[in-house]
């Protein structure tokens, strides 16, 4: 693959770096964590005003019309500063399936609001790797209510990220014929109840209970396994986000160990420290190259299933190694929750198990090999 970024991608990455950097004060993160909804509304508004929320939205709806290839770098920049906004949830979990499978009415209703920063979307995928078949926890029934294109959902979606903020949720559900489809559910309607809890990374998620909740089937676009397509987008975006988290953690560890002295010299000069951080650097490079390979394959029509699982596996496993090592070389400061480095461990632990653990993705790779797919 060609690893050279196009000029448009460089411009988007630079813009995202500027927005997240000016909103990345560690003290601000403490303040947001102490708030009721764990949502940086100032940052979200800045992302809207700078045009980042509108990057994948078509121009006729107030956006730039870019795809996952162009916007993935935004998730890397978010990871570097731990920006507490539901970004991939809204853009990848909500906007991309609306663009691919939504009808003109659905797109006109939601996409301009997202681009303007007036709506938050999310997607119910965190529990899918535990459900057999996918989508079995939520059932779709046709012809029950007129308010949602004649479709209602019943069941529970577990651990939906930022559901407490969401104006609508994309929900995989199984219909009466046993087929899994993607449904858009406005959260303000009757029949939707959210039990919200704190995640490992101190964000919030919810078990969302549907009881004859009005929903709209996302039924346009190509005939394909739509849930499989959606999961590939999510896994790639999460791998990009973890890449940014790990890169920033290693950078902070390098800065800390260069300034922290023992026996009159920086501890970064000790082989035991330098070698561990060198291994971390190699891991971050591996995370970056695997997510870029998955992204390239996914967005150019090449076979991508194996590459996406590889990227998510590396994000989970190498991300965990990096986070643990960074904590270790910080010594006692790594255990001080008033010092910001611990957040990278919390984010990594959460992301490692988002939409499938490293072990789960490794099993999917083994299954693909068993089916004869080349890695």
C-alpha positions in Angstrom: 0.0 0.0 0.0 1.0 3.6 -0.4 1.5 5.2 3.0 1.8 8.7 1.7 -1.1 10.8 2.9 -2.9 13.0 0.3 -2.8 16.7 0.8 -6.5 16.7 1.8 -5.7 14.2 4.6 -2.8 16.2 5.9 -5.0 19.3 6.0 -7.7 17.4 7.9 -5.2 15.9 10.4 -3.6 19.3 11.0 -7.0 20.9 11.6 -8.0 18.1 14.0 -4.6 18.4 15.9 -5.2 22.1 16.3 -8.8 21.7 17.6 -8.0 18.9 20.1 -4.7 20.5 21.3 -6.4 23.8 22.2 -9.1 21.8 24.1 -6.7 19.3 25.7 -5.9 20.9 29.1 -5.6 18.0 31.7 -7.4 20.0 34.3 -10.3 20.4 32.0 -10.5 16.6 31.8 -10.7 16.4 35.6 -13.6 18.9 35.5 -15.5 17.0 32.9 -15.0 13.7 34.8 -16.6 15.4 37.8 -19.6 16.5 35.7 -22.9 14.6 35.3 -22.6 13.6 31.6 -18.9 13.3 31.0 -19.2 15.3 27.8 -17.0 18.1 26.6 -19.6 20.4 25.1 -17.1 23.1 24.3 -14.9 20.7 22.4 -17.9 19.3 20.5 -19.0 22.8 19.5 -15.5 23.6 18.4 -15.5 20.4 16.3 -18.7 21.5 14.7 -17.6 25.1 14.0 -14.3 23.9 12.5 -16.1 21.6 10.2 -14.8 18.3 11.6 -18.2 17.0 12.5 -19.3 17.6 8.9 -16.3 15.9 7.3 -18.2 12.8 6.2 -21.5 14.6 5.6 -22.3 15.4 2.0 -22.0 19.1 0.9 -25.7 19.4 0.3 -26.2 18.7 4.0 -23.6 21.1 5.2 -20.5 18.9 5.2 -17.4 18.1 3.2 -18.3 14.7 1.7 -15.2 12.9 2.8 -15.0 9.2 3.7 -13.4 7.0 6.4 -10.0 7.2 4.7 -9.9 10.9 5.1 -11.4 11.2 8.6 -9.5 8.4 10.4 -6.7 10.7 11.3 -9.2 12.7 13.4 -9.6 9.7 15.7 -5.8 9.5 16.1 -5.7 13.1 17.2 -8.6 12.6 19.6 -6.7 9.7 21.1 -3.6 11.8 21.7 -5.5 14.3 23.8 -8.2 11.9 25.2 -11.0 14.2 23.9 -14.2 13.3 25.8 -16.7 13.5 22.9 -18.6 10.7 21.2 -16.8 11.2 17.9 -16.4 7.8 16.3 -19.8 6.8 17.7 -21.5 9.7 15.9 -19.5 9.8 12.6 -18.7 6.1 12.1 -21.6 4.5 14.1 -24.2 7.0 13.0 -23.3 9.1 9.9 -21.6 6.4 7.8 -24.5 3.9 7.9 -27.0 6.7 7.3 -25.0 7.6 4.2 -24.7 4.1 2.9 -28.1 2.7 3.8 -30.4 5.6 4.8 -33.0 7.1 2.5 -33.1 10.8 1.4 -35.6 11.6 4.2 -33.5 10.0 6.9 -30.3 11.7 5.7 -32.0 15.1 5.5 -33.4 14.8 9.0 -30.1 13.8 10.7 -27.0 14.8 8.7 -27.4 18.6 8.9 -27.9 18.4 12.6 -24.7 16.4 13.1 -22.7 18.7 11.0 -23.9 21.7 13.0 -23.2 20.0 16.3 -26.8 19.9 17.2 -27.1 16.1 17.4 -25.2 13.1 18.8 -25.6 9.7 17.3 -24.3 6.4 18.6 -24.3 2.7 17.7 -25.2 -0.5 19.7 -22.2 -2.8 18.9 -20.3 -3.3 22.1 -22.3 -6.5 23.0 -22.5 -8.0 19.6 -19.4 -10.2 20.0 -21.2 -12.0 22.9 -24.4 -12.6 21.0 -25.1 -15.5 18.7 -26.3 -14.7 16.2 -25.4 -11.0 15.9 -28.4 -8.8 16.8 -30.2 -11.6 18.6 -30.7 -9.5 21.8 -33.0 -7.0 20.0 -36.0 -8.1 17.9 -37.7 -6.1 15.1 -41.4 -6.4 14.4 -43.1 -4.9 11.3 -46.5 -3.3 11.1 -46.9 -2.6 14.8 -46.7 1.1 15.1 -47.0 3.9 12.5 -44.5 6.3 14.1 -41.3 4.6 12.9 -41.9 3.4 9.3 -44.1 0.7 10.8 -41.3 -1.1 12.7 -40.8 -1.5 16.4 -37.9 -2.9 18.4 -38.0 -4.9 21.6 -35.1 -6.2 23.7 -31.9 -4.8 25.3 -28.7 -3.4 23.8 -26.0 -3.7 26.4 -23.3 -1.2 27.1 -24.1 1.4 24.4 -21.5 4.1 24.5 -22.8 7.7 25.1 -26.4 6.5 24.8 -27.3 9.0 27.5 -26.3 11.8 25.1 -27.6 10.3 21.9 -30.5 11.7 19.9 -30.7 8.5 17.9 -29.1 5.1 18.1 -28.2 2.7 15.2 -29.3 -0.7 16.4 -28.7 -4.1 14.8 -31.8 -6.2 15.3 -33.2 -9.5 14.1 -36.5 -9.4 12.2 -39.3 -11.9 12.1 -37.6 -13.8 9.2 -34.4 -14.1 11.2 -32.5 -11.5 9.1 -30.3 -8.9 10.9 -30.8 -5.3 9.8 -29.7 -1.9 10.9 -32.4 0.3 12.5 -32.4 3.9 13.5 -34.1 4.6 16.8 -34.8 8.1 18.1 -34.2 8.1 21.8 -36.9 10.7 22.7 -39.7 8.4 21.7 -41.8 6.1 23.9 -40.5 2.6 24.6 -36.8 3.6 25.1 -35.2 3.4 28.5 -31.6 3.9 29.4 -29.8 2.5 32.5 -26.6 4.5 32.5 -23.3 3.5 34.2 -19.7 4.5 34.4 -17.2 2.9 32.0 -13.6 2.0 32.8 -12.4 5.1 31.1 -14.8 7.2 33.2 -17.1 7.9 30.3 -20.7 6.7 30.4 -22.5 3.9 28.7 -26.1 2.6 29.0 -28.0 -0.6 28.8 -30.8 0.5 26.4 -34.1 -1.2 26.8 -36.6 -1.2 23.9 -40.2 -2.0 24.4 -42.1 -1.6 21.1 -39.9 1.4 20.4 -40.5 3.0 17.0 -37.6 2.5 14.6 -36.7 3.1 11.0 -35.0 0.4 8.9 -31.9 1.6 7.0 -32.9 -0.2 3.8 -31.3 1.6 0.9 -27.9 1.0 -0.7 -26.0 -2.1 -1.8 -27.2 -5.6 -1.0 -24.5 -6.9 1.4 -24.0 -8.0 4.9 -24.7 -4.6 6.4 -23.8 -5.5 10.0 -20.5 -6.9 8.8 -19.8 -3.7 6.9 -20.7 -1.6 10.0 -18.5 -3.6 12.3 -15.5 -3.3 10.0 -15.9 0.5 10.0 -16.1 0.5 13.8 -13.2 -1.8 14.3 -11.0 0.3 12.0 -12.0 3.6 13.7 -11.4 2.2 17.2 -7.9 0.9 16.1 -7.1 4.4 14.8 -8.2 5.9 18.1 -6.1 3.5 20.1 -3.1 4.3 17.9 -3.4 7.9 19.0 -3.8 7.0 22.7 -0.7 4.8 22.6 1.4 7.3 20.7 0.7 10.1 23.2 1.3 7.8 26.2 4.8 6.8 24.8 5.5 10.5 24.1 4.6 11.5 27.7 6.7 8.6 29.1 9.7 9.7 27.0 9.3 13.3 28.3 8.9 12.1 31.9 11.9 9.8 31.9 14.1 12.4 30.2 13.4 14.8 33.0 13.3 12.4 36.0 16.8 11.9 37.4 18.3 9.1 39.5 22.0 9.0 40.6 22.4 12.4 38.8 21.3 11.2 35.3 17.9 11.0 33.6 16.3 7.6 34.0 15.8 7.5 30.3 19.5 6.7 30.0 19.1 3.4 31.9 18.9 0.4 29.6 16.0 -1.1 31.5 13.9 2.0 30.8 15.2 2.8 27.3 14.6 -0.8 26.0 11.1 -0.9 27.4 10.2 2.4 25.7 11.8 1.2 22.5 9.6 -1.8 22.5 6.6 0.5 23.1 7.6 2.6 20.1 7.7 -0.5 17.9 4.3 -1.5 19.2 2.9 1.9 18.3 4.4 1.6 14.8 2.8 -1.8 14.4 -0.6 -0.4 15.5 -0.3 2.4 13.0 0.7 0.3 10.0 -2.1 -2.3 10.7 -4.9 0.2 11.1 -3.7 2.0 8.0 -3.6 -1.3 6.0 -7.1 -2.1 7.2 -8.3 1.4 6.3 -6.7 1.3 2.9 -8.2 -2.1 2.1 -11.6 -1.1 3.4 -11.8 2.1 1.5 -10.4 0.9 -1.8 -12.6 -2.2 -2.3 -10.0 -4.7 -1.5 -10.5 -7.8 0.7 -10.4 -6.3 4.2 -11.9 -8.7 6.8 -8.6 -10.2 7.9 -6.8 -6.9 7.9 -9.5 -5.3 10.1 -9.3 -8.1 12.6 -5.5 -7.8 12.6 -5.7 -4.0 13.3 -8.1 -4.4 16.1 -6.1 -7.3 17.6 -2.9 -5.2 17.6 -4.8 -2.2 19.0 -6.0 -4.3 21.9 -2.9 -6.4 22.7 -0.1 -3.9 21.8 -2.1 -1.1 23.3 -2.3 -3.0 26.6 1.5 -3.6 26.6 2.2 0.0 25.9 -0.1 1.3 28.7 1.3 -1.1 31.3 4.9 -0.2 30.4 4.2 3.5 30.5 2.6 3.2 33.9 5.6 1.2 35.1 8.3 3.6 34.0 6.4 6.4 35.7 6.9 4.7 39.1 4.8 6.1 41.9 3.6 8.9 39.6 1.8 6.3 37.5 -0.4 5.5 40.5 -1.2 9.1 41.3 -4.7 9.8 39.9 -4.1 13.5 40.1 -1.4 13.0 37.5 -2.8 12.5 33.9 -0.8 9.5 32.8 -3.3 7.0 34.4 -6.0 8.1 31.9 -4.1 6.4 29.0 -4.3 3.1 30.9 -8.1 3.6 31.5 -8.8 4.5 27.9 -6.7 1.6 26.6 -8.4 -0.9 28.9 -11.8 0.3 27.6 -10.9 0.4 24.0 -9.2 -3.0 24.1 -12.6 -4.6 24.9 -14.8 -2.3 22.7 -16.6 -4.4 20.1 -14.5 -7.5 20.8 -11.3 -8.2 22.7 -7.9 -9.0 21.2 -8.5 -12.7 21.9 -11.9 -12.6 20.2 -10.5 -11.0 17.1 -7.7 -13.5 17.0 -10.3 -16.2 17.0 -12.0 -14.6 14.1 -8.7 -14.6 12.2 -8.3 -18.3 13.0 -11.8 -18.9 11.6 -10.9 -17.0 8.4 -7.8 -19.1 8.0 -9.9 -22.2 8.4 -12.2 -20.9 5.6 -9.2 -20.6 3.4 -8.8 -16.8 3.4 -5.3 -15.5 2.9 -3.9 -13.2 5.6 
